[in-house]
Amino acid sequence: MTKSISCNCGWHEHGTAEELVDAFVQHAQEGHGKQVSREQAVSLIREE
Ligand SMILES: [Zn+2]
């Protein structure tokens, strides 16, 4: 099942929940210099 996650900067990704959590945590660090928890990332995942 495909899900999506997006950031308020316009970045977004599609994939499985596991992939999206990893992608968002990495994006927050590399793109914004922020540490986000996996729980925060999970809360941003939306069903396609
Ligand atoms: Zn961003």
mmCIF file of the protein (N, C-alpha, C, O) and its ligand, coordinates in Angstrom:
data_MODEL
# 
_entry.id   MODEL 
# 
loop_
_entity.id 
_entity.type 
_entity.pdbx_number_of_molecules 
1 polymer     1 
2 non-polymer 1 
# 
_entity_poly.entity_id                      1 
_entity_poly.type                           'polypeptide(L)' 
_entity_poly.nstd_linkage                   no 
_entity_poly.nstd_monomer                   no 
_entity_poly.pdbx_seq_one_letter_code       MTKSISCNCGWHEHGTAEELVDAFVQHAQEGHGKQVSREQAVSLIREE 
_entity_poly.pdbx_seq_one_letter_code_can   MTKSISCNCGWHEHGTAEELVDAFVQHAQEGHGKQVSREQAVSLIREE 
_entity_poly.pdbx_strand_id                 A 
# 
loop_
_entity_poly_seq.entity_id 
_entity_poly_seq.num 
_entity_poly_seq.mon_id 
_entity_poly_seq.hetero 
1 1  MET n 
1 2  THR n 
1 3  LYS n 
1 4  SER n 
1 5  ILE n 
1 6  SER n 
1 7  CYS n 
1 8  ASN n 
1 9  CYS n 
1 10 GLY n 
1 11 TRP n 
1 12 HIS n 
1 13 GLU n 
1 14 HIS n 
1 15 GLY n 
1 16 THR n 
1 17 ALA n 
1 18 GLU n 
1 19 GLU n 
1 20 LEU n 
1 21 VAL n 
1 22 ASP n 
1 23 ALA n 
1 24 PHE n 
1 25 VAL n 
1 26 GLN n 
1 27 HIS n 
1 28 ALA n 
1 29 GLN n 
1 30 GLU n 
1 31 GLY n 
1 32 HIS n 
1 33 GLY n 
1 34 LYS n 
1 35 GLN n 
1 36 VAL n 
1 37 SER n 
1 38 ARG n 
1 39 GLU n 
1 40 GLN n 
1 41 ALA n 
1 42 VAL n 
1 43 SER n 
1 44 LEU n 
1 45 ILE n 
1 46 ARG n 
1 47 GLU n 
1 48 GLU n 
# 
loop_
_struct_asym.id 
_struct_asym.entity_id 
A 1 
B 2 
# 
loop_
_chem_comp.id 
_chem_comp.type 
_chem_comp.mon_nstd_flag 
ALA 'L-peptide linking' y 
ARG 'L-peptide linking' y 
ASN 'L-peptide linking' y 
ASP 'L-peptide linking' y 
CYS 'L-peptide linking' y 
GLN 'L-peptide linking' y 
GLU 'L-peptide linking' y 
GLY 'peptide linking'   y 
HIS 'L-peptide linking' y 
ILE 'L-peptide linking' y 
LEU 'L-peptide linking' y 
LYS 'L-peptide linking' y 
MET 'L-peptide linking' y 
PHE 'L-peptide linking' y 
SER 'L-peptide linking' y 
THR 'L-peptide linking' y 
TRP 'L-peptide linking' y 
VAL 'L-peptide linking' y 
ZN  non-polymer         . 
# 
_pdbx_entity_nonpoly.entity_id   2 
_pdbx_entity_nonpoly.name        ? 
_pdbx_entity_nonpoly.comp_id     ZN 
# 
_pdbx_nonpoly_scheme.asym_id         B 
_pdbx_nonpoly_scheme.entity_id       2 
_pdbx_nonpoly_scheme.mon_id          ZN 
_pdbx_nonpoly_scheme.ndb_seq_num     1 
_pdbx_nonpoly_scheme.pdb_seq_num     101 
_pdbx_nonpoly_scheme.auth_seq_num    101 
_pdbx_nonpoly_scheme.pdb_mon_id      ZN 
_pdbx_nonpoly_scheme.auth_mon_id     ZN 
_pdbx_nonpoly_scheme.pdb_strand_id   A 
_pdbx_nonpoly_scheme.pdb_ins_code    . 
# 
loop_
_atom_site.group_PDB 
_atom_site.id 
_atom_site.type_symbol 
_atom_site.label_atom_id 
_atom_site.label_alt_id 
_atom_site.label_comp_id 
_atom_site.label_asym_id 
_atom_site.label_entity_id 
_atom_site.label_seq_id 
_atom_site.pdbx_PDB_ins_code 
_atom_site.Cartn_x 
_atom_site.Cartn_y 
_atom_site.Cartn_z 
_atom_site.occupancy 
_atom_site.B_iso_or_equiv 
_atom_site.pdbx_formal_charge 
_atom_site.auth_seq_id 
_atom_site.auth_comp_id 
_atom_site.auth_asym_id 
_atom_site.auth_atom_id 
_atom_site.pdbx_PDB_model_num 
ATOM   1   N  N  . MET A 1 1  ? 0.850  -1.190 0.000  1.00 0.00 ? 1   MET A N  1 
ATOM   2   C  CA . MET A 1 1  ? 0.000  0.000  0.000  1.00 0.00 ? 1   MET A CA 1 
ATOM   3   C  C  . MET A 1 1  ? 0.891  1.248  0.000  1.00 0.00 ? 1   MET A C  1 
ATOM   4   O  O  . MET A 1 1  ? 1.794  1.382  0.826  1.00 0.00 ? 1   MET A O  1 
ATOM   5   N  N  . THR A 1 2  ? 0.624  2.138  -0.925 1.00 0.00 ? 2   THR A N  1 
ATOM   6   C  CA . THR A 1 2  ? 1.448  3.331  -1.031 1.00 0.00 ? 2   THR A CA 1 
ATOM   7   C  C  . THR A 1 2  ? 0.944  4.423  -0.097 1.00 0.00 ? 2   THR A C  1 
ATOM   8   O  O  . THR A 1 2  ? -0.256 4.676  0.014  1.00 0.00 ? 2   THR A O  1 
ATOM   9   N  N  . LYS A 1 3  ? 1.891  5.055  0.565  1.00 0.00 ? 3   LYS A N  1 
ATOM   10  C  CA . LYS A 1 3  ? 1.583  6.176  1.439  1.00 0.00 ? 3   LYS A CA 1 
ATOM   11  C  C  . LYS A 1 3  ? 2.463  7.343  1.015  1.00 0.00 ? 3   LYS A C  1 
ATOM   12  O  O  . LYS A 1 3  ? 3.393  7.182  0.224  1.00 0.00 ? 3   LYS A O  1 
ATOM   13  N  N  . SER A 1 4  ? 2.162  8.505  1.547  1.00 0.00 ? 4   SER A N  1 
ATOM   14  C  CA . SER A 1 4  ? 2.995  9.659  1.210  1.00 0.00 ? 4   SER A CA 1 
ATOM   15  C  C  . SER A 1 4  ? 3.281  10.482 2.461  1.00 0.00 ? 4   SER A C  1 
ATOM   16  O  O  . SER A 1 4  ? 2.566  10.410 3.461  1.00 0.00 ? 4   SER A O  1 
ATOM   17  N  N  . ILE A 1 5  ? 4.346  11.262 2.369  1.00 0.00 ? 5   ILE A N  1 
ATOM   18  C  CA . ILE A 1 5  ? 4.711  12.163 3.453  1.00 0.00 ? 5   ILE A CA 1 
ATOM   19  C  C  . ILE A 1 5  ? 5.186  13.450 2.809  1.00 0.00 ? 5   ILE A C  1 
ATOM   20  O  O  . ILE A 1 5  ? 5.813  13.419 1.751  1.00 0.00 ? 5   ILE A O  1 
ATOM   21  N  N  . SER A 1 6  ? 4.899  14.565 3.425  1.00 0.00 ? 6   SER A N  1 
ATOM   22  C  CA . SER A 1 6  ? 5.370  15.824 2.862  1.00 0.00 ? 6   SER A CA 1 
ATOM   23  C  C  . SER A 1 6  ? 5.867  16.747 3.971  1.00 0.00 ? 6   SER A C  1 
ATOM   24  O  O  . SER A 1 6  ? 5.466  16.651 5.131  1.00 0.00 ? 6   SER A O  1 
ATOM   25  N  N  . CYS A 1 7  ? 6.754  17.638 3.561  1.00 0.00 ? 7   CYS A N  1 
ATOM   26  C  CA . CYS A 1 7  ? 7.350  18.612 4.466  1.00 0.00 ? 7   CYS A CA 1 
ATOM   27  C  C  . CYS A 1 7  ? 6.815  19.990 4.075  1.00 0.00 ? 7   CYS A C  1 
ATOM   28  O  O  . CYS A 1 7  ? 6.445  20.206 2.920  1.00 0.00 ? 7   CYS A O  1 
ATOM   29  N  N  . ASN A 1 8  ? 6.773  20.914 5.019  1.00 0.00 ? 8   ASN A N  1 
ATOM   30  C  CA . ASN A 1 8  ? 6.251  22.246 4.682  1.00 0.00 ? 8   ASN A CA 1 
ATOM   31  C  C  . ASN A 1 8  ? 7.159  23.032 3.733  1.00 0.00 ? 8   ASN A C  1 
ATOM   32  O  O  . ASN A 1 8  ? 6.783  24.124 3.305  1.00 0.00 ? 8   ASN A O  1 
ATOM   33  N  N  . CYS A 1 9  ? 8.332  22.517 3.394  1.00 0.00 ? 9   CYS A N  1 
ATOM   34  C  CA . CYS A 1 9  ? 9.211  23.171 2.421  1.00 0.00 ? 9   CYS A CA 1 
ATOM   35  C  C  . CYS A 1 9  ? 8.863  22.759 0.999  1.00 0.00 ? 9   CYS A C  1 
ATOM   36  O  O  . CYS A 1 9  ? 9.415  23.308 0.046  1.00 0.00 ? 9   CYS A O  1 
ATOM   37  N  N  . GLY A 1 10 ? 7.953  21.799 0.840  1.00 0.00 ? 10  GLY A N  1 
ATOM   38  C  CA . GLY A 1 10 ? 7.568  21.349 -0.485 1.00 0.00 ? 10  GLY A CA 1 
ATOM   39  C  C  . GLY A 1 10 ? 8.103  19.975 -0.841 1.00 0.00 ? 10  GLY A C  1 
ATOM   40  O  O  . GLY A 1 10 ? 7.667  19.369 -1.819 1.00 0.00 ? 10  GLY A O  1 
ATOM   41  N  N  . TRP A 1 11 ? 9.040  19.485 -0.055 1.00 0.00 ? 11  TRP A N  1 
ATOM   42  C  CA . TRP A 1 11 ? 9.586  18.139 -0.267 1.00 0.00 ? 11  TRP A CA 1 
ATOM   43  C  C  . TRP A 1 11 ? 8.502  17.109 0.029  1.00 0.00 ? 11  TRP A C  1 
ATOM   44  O  O  . TRP A 1 11 ? 7.725  17.266 0.971  1.00 0.00 ? 11  TRP A O  1 
ATOM   45  N  N  . HIS A 1 12 ? 8.457  16.050 -0.786 1.00 0.00 ? 12  HIS A N  1 
ATOM   46  C  CA . HIS A 1 12 ? 7.538  14.966 -0.476 1.00 0.00 ? 12  HIS A CA 1 
ATOM   47  C  C  . HIS A 1 12 ? 8.070  13.659 -1.019 1.00 0.00 ? 12  HIS A C  1 
ATOM   48  O  O  . HIS A 1 12 ? 8.954  13.641 -1.876 1.00 0.00 ? 12  HIS A O  1 
ATOM   49  N  N  . GLU A 1 13 ? 7.523  12.560 -0.512 1.00 0.00 ? 13  GLU A N  1 
ATOM   50  C  CA . GLU A 1 13 ? 8.010  11.240 -0.879 1.00 0.00 ? 13  GLU A CA 1 
ATOM   51  C  C  . GLU A 1 13 ? 6.833  10.272 -0.829 1.00 0.00 ? 13  GLU A C  1 
ATOM   52  O  O  . GLU A 1 13 ? 5.877  10.456 -0.076 1.00 0.00 ? 13  GLU A O  1 
ATOM   53  N  N  . HIS A 1 14 ? 6.938  9.230  -1.660 1.00 0.00 ? 14  HIS A N  1 
ATOM   54  C  CA . HIS A 1 14 ? 5.933  8.173  -1.654 1.00 0.00 ? 14  HIS A CA 1 
ATOM   55  C  C  . HIS A 1 14 ? 6.624  6.854  -1.341 1.00 0.00 ? 14  HIS A C  1 
ATOM   56  O  O  . HIS A 1 14 ? 7.788  6.660  -1.690 1.00 0.00 ? 14  HIS A O  1 
ATOM   57  N  N  . GLY A 1 15 ? 5.921  5.963  -0.694 1.00 0.00 ? 15  GLY A N  1 
ATOM   58  C  CA . GLY A 1 15 ? 6.501  4.652  -0.414 1.00 0.00 ? 15  GLY A CA 1 
ATOM   59  C  C  . GLY A 1 15 ? 5.765  3.975  0.723  1.00 0.00 ? 15  GLY A C  1 
ATOM   60  O  O  . GLY A 1 15 ? 4.629  4.318  1.050  1.00 0.00 ? 15  GLY A O  1 
ATOM   61  N  N  . THR A 1 16 ? 6.443  3.003  1.317  1.00 0.00 ? 16  THR A N  1 
ATOM   62  C  CA . THR A 1 16 ? 5.853  2.330  2.468  1.00 0.00 ? 16  THR A CA 1 
ATOM   63  C  C  . THR A 1 16 ? 6.076  3.183  3.713  1.00 0.00 ? 16  THR A C  1 
ATOM   64  O  O  . THR A 1 16 ? 6.910  4.088  3.712  1.00 0.00 ? 16  THR A O  1 
ATOM   65  N  N  . ALA A 1 17 ? 5.332  2.892  4.763  1.00 0.00 ? 17  ALA A N  1 
ATOM   66  C  CA . ALA A 1 17 ? 5.467  3.665  6.003  1.00 0.00 ? 17  ALA A CA 1 
ATOM   67  C  C  . ALA A 1 17 ? 6.907  3.641  6.503  1.00 0.00 ? 17  ALA A C  1 
ATOM   68  O  O  . ALA A 1 17 ? 7.444  4.661  6.933  1.00 0.00 ? 17  ALA A O  1 
ATOM   69  N  N  . GLU A 1 18 ? 7.519  2.469  6.442  1.00 0.00 ? 18  GLU A N  1 
ATOM   70  C  CA . GLU A 1 18 ? 8.898  2.332  6.930  1.00 0.00 ? 18  GLU A CA 1 
ATOM   71  C  C  . GLU A 1 18 ? 9.856  3.209  6.118  1.00 0.00 ? 18  GLU A C  1 
ATOM   72  O  O  . GLU A 1 18 ? 10.718 3.887  6.678  1.00 0.00 ? 18  GLU A O  1 
ATOM   73  N  N  . GLU A 1 19 ? 9.693  3.186  4.800  1.00 0.00 ? 19  GLU A N  1 
ATOM   74  C  CA . GLU A 1 19 ? 10.550 4.002  3.934  1.00 0.00 ? 19  GLU A CA 1 
ATOM   75  C  C  . GLU A 1 19 ? 10.346 5.491  4.204  1.00 0.00 ? 19  GLU A C  1 
ATOM   76  O  O  . GLU A 1 19 ? 11.301 6.268  4.217  1.00 0.00 ? 19  GLU A O  1 
ATOM   77  N  N  . LEU A 1 20 ? 9.103  5.871  4.417  1.00 0.00 ? 20  LEU A N  1 
ATOM   78  C  CA . LEU A 1 20 ? 8.799  7.290  4.598  1.00 0.00 ? 20  LEU A CA 1 
ATOM   79  C  C  . LEU A 1 20 ? 9.337  7.829  5.906  1.00 0.00 ? 20  LEU A C  1 
ATOM   80  O  O  . LEU A 1 20 ? 9.805  8.965  5.967  1.00 0.00 ? 20  LEU A O  1 
ATOM   81  N  N  . VAL A 1 21 ? 9.273  7.022  6.952  1.00 0.00 ? 21  VAL A N  1 
ATOM   82  C  CA . VAL A 1 21 ? 9.832  7.462  8.234  1.00 0.00 ? 21  VAL A CA 1 
ATOM   83  C  C  . VAL A 1 21 ? 11.331 7.712  8.074  1.00 0.00 ? 21  VAL A C  1 
ATOM   84  O  O  . VAL A 1 21 ? 11.837 8.754  8.492  1.00 0.00 ? 21  VAL A O  1 
ATOM   85  N  N  . ASP A 1 22 ? 12.032 6.767  7.476  1.00 0.00 ? 22  ASP A N  1 
ATOM   86  C  CA . ASP A 1 22 ? 13.471 6.930  7.270  1.00 0.00 ? 22  ASP A CA 1 
ATOM   87  C  C  . ASP A 1 22 ? 13.768 8.135  6.391  1.00 0.00 ? 22  ASP A C  1 
ATOM   88  O  O  . ASP A 1 22 ? 14.673 8.917  6.683  1.00 0.00 ? 22  ASP A O  1 
ATOM   89  N  N  . ALA A 1 23 ? 13.000 8.284  5.309  1.00 0.00 ? 23  ALA A N  1 
ATOM   90  C  CA . ALA A 1 23 ? 13.233 9.383  4.376  1.00 0.00 ? 23  ALA A CA 1 
ATOM   91  C  C  . ALA A 1 23 ? 12.991 10.732 5.035  1.00 0.00 ? 23  ALA A C  1 
ATOM   92  O  O  . ALA A 1 23 ? 13.738 11.683 4.804  1.00 0.00 ? 23  ALA A O  1 
ATOM   93  N  N  . PHE A 1 24 ? 11.948 10.818 5.855  1.00 0.00 ? 24  PHE A N  1 
ATOM   94  C  CA . PHE A 1 24 ? 11.637 12.107 6.478  1.00 0.00 ? 24  PHE A CA 1 
ATOM   95  C  C  . PHE A 1 24 ? 12.658 12.478 7.546  1.00 0.00 ? 24  PHE A C  1 
ATOM   96  O  O  . PHE A 1 24 ? 13.072 13.634 7.632  1.00 0.00 ? 24  PHE A O  1 
ATOM   97  N  N  . VAL A 1 25 ? 13.064 11.518 8.351  1.00 0.00 ? 25  VAL A N  1 
ATOM   98  C  CA . VAL A 1 25 ? 14.081 11.787 9.377  1.00 0.00 ? 25  VAL A CA 1 
ATOM   99  C  C  . VAL A 1 25 ? 15.355 12.278 8.703  1.00 0.00 ? 25  VAL A C  1 
ATOM   100 O  O  . VAL A 1 25 ? 15.977 13.234 9.167  1.00 0.00 ? 25  VAL A O  1 
ATOM   101 N  N  . GLN A 1 26 ? 15.746 11.625 7.604  1.00 0.00 ? 26  GLN A N  1 
ATOM   102 C  CA . GLN A 1 26 ? 16.951 12.020 6.871  1.00 0.00 ? 26  GLN A CA 1 
ATOM   103 C  C  . GLN A 1 26 ? 16.765 13.406 6.239  1.00 0.00 ? 26  GLN A C  1 
ATOM   104 O  O  . GLN A 1 26 ? 17.675 14.233 6.286  1.00 0.00 ? 26  GLN A O  1 
ATOM   105 N  N  . HIS A 1 27 ? 15.593 13.660 5.649  1.00 0.00 ? 27  HIS A N  1 
ATOM   106 C  CA . HIS A 1 27 ? 15.333 14.958 5.036  1.00 0.00 ? 27  HIS A CA 1 
ATOM   107 C  C  . HIS A 1 27 ? 15.411 16.089 6.067  1.00 0.00 ? 27  HIS A C  1 
ATOM   108 O  O  . HIS A 1 27 ? 15.993 17.140 5.798  1.00 0.00 ? 27  HIS A O  1 
ATOM   109 N  N  . ALA A 1 28 ? 14.829 15.871 7.234  1.00 0.00 ? 28  ALA A N  1 
ATOM   110 C  CA . ALA A 1 28 ? 14.837 16.905 8.279  1.00 0.00 ? 28  ALA A CA 1 
ATOM   111 C  C  . ALA A 1 28 ? 16.270 17.232 8.708  1.00 0.00 ? 28  ALA A C  1 
ATOM   112 O  O  . ALA A 1 28 ? 16.609 18.391 8.946  1.00 0.00 ? 28  ALA A O  1 
ATOM   113 N  N  . GLN A 1 29 ? 17.100 16.197 8.802  1.00 0.00 ? 29  GLN A N  1 
ATOM   114 C  CA . GLN A 1 29 ? 18.493 16.416 9.209  1.00 0.00 ? 29  GLN A CA 1 
ATOM   115 C  C  . GLN A 1 29 ? 19.269 17.123 8.119  1.00 0.00 ? 29  GLN A C  1 
ATOM   116 O  O  . GLN A 1 29 ? 19.947 18.117 8.376  1.00 0.00 ? 29  GLN A O  1 
ATOM   117 N  N  . GLU A 1 30 ? 19.171 16.610 6.892  1.00 0.00 ? 30  GLU A N  1 
ATOM   118 C  CA . GLU A 1 30 ? 19.986 17.128 5.790  1.00 0.00 ? 30  GLU A CA 1 
ATOM   119 C  C  . GLU A 1 30 ? 19.436 18.436 5.225  1.00 0.00 ? 30  GLU A C  1 
ATOM   120 O  O  . GLU A 1 30 ? 20.199 19.323 4.842  1.00 0.00 ? 30  GLU A O  1 
ATOM   121 N  N  . GLY A 1 31 ? 18.120 18.550 5.176  1.00 0.00 ? 31  GLY A N  1 
ATOM   122 C  CA . GLY A 1 31 ? 17.527 19.723 4.569  1.00 0.00 ? 31  GLY A CA 1 
ATOM   123 C  C  . GLY A 1 31 ? 17.316 20.881 5.533  1.00 0.00 ? 31  GLY A C  1 
ATOM   124 O  O  . GLY A 1 31 ? 17.320 22.045 5.131  1.00 0.00 ? 31  GLY A O  1 
ATOM   125 N  N  . HIS A 1 32 ? 17.130 20.554 6.813  1.00 0.00 ? 32  HIS A N  1 
ATOM   126 C  CA . HIS A 1 32 ? 16.777 21.589 7.786  1.00 0.00 ? 32  HIS A CA 1 
ATOM   127 C  C  . HIS A 1 32 ? 17.645 21.591 9.030  1.00 0.00 ? 32  HIS A C  1 
ATOM   128 O  O  . HIS A 1 32 ? 17.498 22.471 9.878  1.00 0.00 ? 32  HIS A O  1 
ATOM   129 N  N  . GLY A 1 33 ? 18.548 20.626 9.160  1.00 0.00 ? 33  GLY A N  1 
ATOM   130 C  CA . GLY A 1 33 ? 19.391 20.550 10.344 1.00 0.00 ? 33  GLY A CA 1 
ATOM   131 C  C  . GLY A 1 33 ? 18.603 20.279 11.612 1.00 0.00 ? 33  GLY A C  1 
ATOM   132 O  O  . GLY A 1 33 ? 19.011 20.674 12.704 1.00 0.00 ? 33  GLY A O  1 
ATOM   133 N  N  . LYS A 1 34 ? 17.458 19.595 11.460 1.00 0.00 ? 34  LYS A N  1 
ATOM   134 C  CA . LYS A 1 34 ? 16.597 19.319 12.610 1.00 0.00 ? 34  LYS A CA 1 
ATOM   135 C  C  . LYS A 1 34 ? 16.564 17.829 12.913 1.00 0.00 ? 34  LYS A C  1 
ATOM   136 O  O  . LYS A 1 34 ? 16.620 16.993 12.012 1.00 0.00 ? 34  LYS A O  1 
ATOM   137 N  N  . GLN A 1 35 ? 16.472 17.516 14.193 1.00 0.00 ? 35  GLN A N  1 
ATOM   138 C  CA . GLN A 1 35 ? 16.281 16.140 14.621 1.00 0.00 ? 35  GLN A CA 1 
ATOM   139 C  C  . GLN A 1 35 ? 14.791 15.919 14.843 1.00 0.00 ? 35  GLN A C  1 
ATOM   140 O  O  . GLN A 1 35 ? 14.174 16.622 15.643 1.00 0.00 ? 35  GLN A O  1 
ATOM   141 N  N  . VAL A 1 36 ? 14.215 14.961 14.151 1.00 0.00 ? 36  VAL A N  1 
ATOM   142 C  CA . VAL A 1 36 ? 12.815 14.618 14.400 1.00 0.00 ? 36  VAL A CA 1 
ATOM   143 C  C  . VAL A 1 36 ? 12.737 13.162 14.815 1.00 0.00 ? 36  VAL A C  1 
ATOM   144 O  O  . VAL A 1 36 ? 13.520 12.330 14.357 1.00 0.00 ? 36  VAL A O  1 
ATOM   145 N  N  . SER A 1 37 ? 11.792 12.864 15.680 1.00 0.00 ? 37  SER A N  1 
ATOM   146 C  CA . SER A 1 37 ? 11.623 11.493 16.149 1.00 0.00 ? 37  SER A CA 1 
ATOM   147 C  C  . SER A 1 37 ? 10.855 10.685 15.106 1.00 0.00 ? 37  SER A C  1 
ATOM   148 O  O  . SER A 1 37 ? 10.176 11.236 14.240 1.00 0.00 ? 37  SER A O  1 
ATOM   149 N  N  . ARG A 1 38 ? 10.980 9.384  15.212 1.00 0.00 ? 38  ARG A N  1 
ATOM   150 C  CA . ARG A 1 38 ? 10.217 8.513  14.305 1.00 0.00 ? 38  ARG A CA 1 
ATOM   151 C  C  . ARG A 1 38 ? 8.718  8.706  14.533 1.00 0.00 ? 38  ARG A C  1 
ATOM   152 O  O  . ARG A 1 38 ? 7.924  8.602  13.598 1.00 0.00 ? 38  ARG A O  1 
ATOM   153 N  N  . GLU A 1 39 ? 8.335  8.987  15.781 1.00 0.00 ? 39  GLU A N  1 
ATOM   154 C  CA . GLU A 1 39 ? 6.923  9.210  16.084 1.00 0.00 ? 39  GLU A CA 1 
ATOM   155 C  C  . GLU A 1 39 ? 6.398  10.448 15.355 1.00 0.00 ? 39  GLU A C  1 
ATOM   156 O  O  . GLU A 1 39 ? 5.275  10.449 14.851 1.00 0.00 ? 39  GLU A O  1 
ATOM   157 N  N  . GLN A 1 40 ? 7.216  11.498 15.303 1.00 0.00 ? 40  GLN A N  1 
ATOM   158 C  CA . GLN A 1 40 ? 6.812  12.709 14.581 1.00 0.00 ? 40  GLN A CA 1 
ATOM   159 C  C  . GLN A 1 40 ? 6.650  12.413 13.103 1.00 0.00 ? 40  GLN A C  1 
ATOM   160 O  O  . GLN A 1 40 ? 5.693  12.863 12.473 1.00 0.00 ? 40  GLN A O  1 
ATOM   161 N  N  . ALA A 1 41 ? 7.592  11.649 12.545 1.00 0.00 ? 41  ALA A N  1 
ATOM   162 C  CA . ALA A 1 41 ? 7.518  11.294 11.131 1.00 0.00 ? 41  ALA A CA 1 
ATOM   163 C  C  . ALA A 1 41 ? 6.269  10.461 10.853 1.00 0.00 ? 41  ALA A C  1 
ATOM   164 O  O  . ALA A 1 41 ? 5.567  10.697 9.869  1.00 0.00 ? 41  ALA A O  1 
ATOM   165 N  N  . VAL A 1 42 ? 5.996  9.493  11.715 1.00 0.00 ? 42  VAL A N  1 
ATOM   166 C  CA . VAL A 1 42 ? 4.810  8.639  11.538 1.00 0.00 ? 42  VAL A CA 1 
ATOM   167 C  C  . VAL A 1 42 ? 3.536  9.482  11.515 1.00 0.00 ? 42  VAL A C  1 
ATOM   168 O  O  . VAL A 1 42 ? 2.615  9.194  10.750 1.00 0.00 ? 42  VAL A O  1 
ATOM   169 N  N  . SER A 1 43 ? 3.481  10.521 12.349 1.00 0.00 ? 43  SER A N  1 
ATOM   170 C  CA . SER A 1 43 ? 2.278  11.332 12.443 1.00 0.00 ? 43  SER A CA 1 
ATOM   171 C  C  . SER A 1 43 ? 2.024  12.137 11.171 1.00 0.00 ? 43  SER A C  1 
ATOM   172 O  O  . SER A 1 43 ? 0.917  12.632 10.963 1.00 0.00 ? 43  SER A O  1 
ATOM   173 N  N  . LEU A 1 44 ? 3.039  12.270 10.323 1.00 0.00 ? 44  LEU A N  1 
ATOM   174 C  CA . LEU A 1 44 ? 2.903  13.039 9.083  1.00 0.00 ? 44  LEU A CA 1 
ATOM   175 C  C  . LEU A 1 44 ? 2.541  12.179 7.872  1.00 0.00 ? 44  LEU A C  1 
ATOM   176 O  O  . LEU A 1 44 ? 2.259  12.706 6.797  1.00 0.00 ? 44  LEU A O  1 
ATOM   177 N  N  . ILE A 1 45 ? 2.550  10.866 8.045  1.00 0.00 ? 45  ILE A N  1 
ATOM   178 C  CA . ILE A 1 45 ? 2.252  9.962  6.927  1.00 0.00 ? 45  ILE A CA 1 
ATOM   179 C  C  . ILE A 1 45 ? 0.768  10.002 6.593  1.00 0.00 ? 45  ILE A C  1 
ATOM   180 O  O  . ILE A 1 45 ? -0.089 9.959  7.476  1.00 0.00 ? 45  ILE A O  1 
ATOM   181 N  N  . ARG A 1 46 ? 0.491  10.084 5.322  1.00 0.00 ? 46  ARG A N  1 
ATOM   182 C  CA . ARG A 1 46 ? -0.898 10.112 4.833  1.00 0.00 ? 46  ARG A CA 1 
ATOM   183 C  C  . ARG A 1 46 ? -1.123 8.934  3.881  1.00 0.00 ? 46  ARG A C  1 
ATOM   184 O  O  . ARG A 1 46 ? -0.226 8.527  3.142  1.00 0.00 ? 46  ARG A O  1 
ATOM   185 N  N  . GLU A 1 47 ? -2.342 8.404  3.921  1.00 0.00 ? 47  GLU A N  1 
ATOM   186 C  CA . GLU A 1 47 ? -2.714 7.367  2.957  1.00 0.00 ? 47  GLU A CA 1 
ATOM   187 C  C  . GLU A 1 47 ? -2.862 8.014  1.581  1.00 0.00 ? 47  GLU A C  1 
ATOM   188 O  O  . GLU A 1 47 ? -3.332 9.147  1.468  1.00 0.00 ? 47  GLU A O  1 
ATOM   189 N  N  . GLU A 1 48 ? -2.461 7.296  0.546  1.00 0.00 ? 48  GLU A N  1 
ATOM   190 C  CA . GLU A 1 48 ? -2.633 7.812  -0.808 1.00 0.00 ? 48  GLU A CA 1 
ATOM   191 C  C  . GLU A 1 48 ? -4.082 7.661  -1.232 1.00 0.00 ? 48  GLU A C  1 
ATOM   192 O  O  . GLU A 1 48 ? -4.441 8.037  -2.348 1.00 0.00 ? 48  GLU A O  1 
HETATM 193 ZN ZN . ZN  B 2 .  ? 11.660 20.117 4.235  1.00 0.00 2 101 ZN  A ZN 1 
# 
